Amino acid sequence: MESAKDRKPFLSPEEEAEIRAGVREIFEGYYMAPNNEETWEALRESIIQLLSHLWETGKLHSPKNEGFQVHLSLGSTMSRQDVEQGKVKVNISFGNSGEYTRITL
């Protein structure tokens, strides 16, 4: 059985950097938007589009059947205090590995 320490990361450093840069660019477009469910859903959909585009253009090297999930909601990735402080936190999980990337802006 392969241990977590022996397992190869799901994302390469280059892939993670590209995802982070793309998500930051998306977030910048919502800088003045209210920190509410409508904005979070729009952000989540934009991030899904980004990840799909990266996969389709070969910049995300994971088997399509492994997939990804974007989590961005109160109680899941953010506390009430986060929202009151204007923070938005997104977790992007990849495949069945349990590996995720957390981005906070």
C-alpha positions, 0 to 999 in steps of 0.5 A: 500500500502506498503511503501519502508520503510516497504518493506523487502529488496530483498537481505539478508545481507548474499546474498549481501555479497556473491554477492559482494565477487564474483564480486570482484573476477571476477574483479580481473581477469580483473585487467590489462585488458583495461577499454573498452567495450569488457572488460565490456561485459566480466565482465557483462557476468561473473557476470550473470553466477555468479548470475545464479549459486548462484540462481541454488545452492540456495544461492540467495533466490529470485523467478526466475521469479523476475530475475536480470539485470546487468548494466555495460556501459559508460553512464549507470553506468560510466561517461567518467571521471570514465573510464579515472580514471580507475573505473569500476561501475556495478549495479545489479538490482533485480526483479521489486523492483527497488532495486539494488546493486552498486559495484565500483572497 
